[in-house]
């Protein structure tokens, strides 16, 4: 399912226009992005998803072409965890 199909499904389910559903989806993505960028709290939708910023330590890796070691600096990543209802849906229950 791509974005336009998701917007259409949300609009049908919520009985709103596609424009309104698209605006809500865009606002949701923006708000989650801002909270994750701050990194001081996680976003949780109970039973569905959790978004959280995680710290990645500096590490040594290898250049796959030359085999030389390279240093990868510390940084941040995003962790997305599925909630219990989403896991049950994936199992087909």
N, C-alpha and C positions, 0 to 999 in steps of 0.2 A: 504494500500500500504506500503510495507516495503522498506528498503533502496535499495536493488538490483532492485526492480521494478521501483523505482523512478529514479535510475541511467539509467536504460534501456529506460524509457520514455524521460528523458532529452537528452540522446544520439540520439534517433530517431528524436525528435523535432528539436534539434540543428544541426543535421547531423554531429555529431562527434563520435569518438569511445567511447565505454563504459568506457575505461580506462581514457580518458580525462574528461568525464562527472563526473566520480567518483572523480578524482583529484580536479575538480572545486567545487564539493559539499563538499569535505573534507576541502578545503581551506576556503570556505565560513563559515563553522561551526567553524573553528579555529579562523578566524578573528572576527566573532561575539562574540565568547567566550572571546577573549582577550579584546575587547572593553567593554563588559559587566563587566568583571572582574575589569577593571580600575574604572568603575562607574562614570566617569566624563562626559560622553555623552551617548546618546542613538543611536541605529542603526535603521534607518527608510528606508523602501522600500515603496515609495509613493503608496497608494492604496492597499497595500498588507499586510505588517506586520511591527510592531515596537517592538524592544527588548530594555528593560530598566532595570537597576538594581535599586531595591528599598530597603529602610532600614526598618527593622522590629524591633519594640521596644521590650525591655524586658517585660516579662509578667509572670503572675502566672497561672499555669494550675493544673489539678488534675490527679493523677495517677489513671488510670481506674480500676486497681485491688484493690488498698487499699483505694482510695478516698483521700489520703494525698495530700496536696498542694505541688507543685514543682515549682521551679523557672526556667524559660526558658530564657537564656541570649539573648541580642540583637544580631541581625545578619543581613544578607542580603538575598534577594530573587530576582528572575527574574520575570518581568512582560512582558507578550507578548500580544500585542493588535492587533486585526484584523483590516485591513484597509477597506475602502469603497468598493473596487472592490471585495475583498475576501468575505465580508458580502453579497454582491449582488449575488455572485456565490453560496454561501451557501443557499440562498433563492430560487435558481433555475431560476434566471432571466438571 
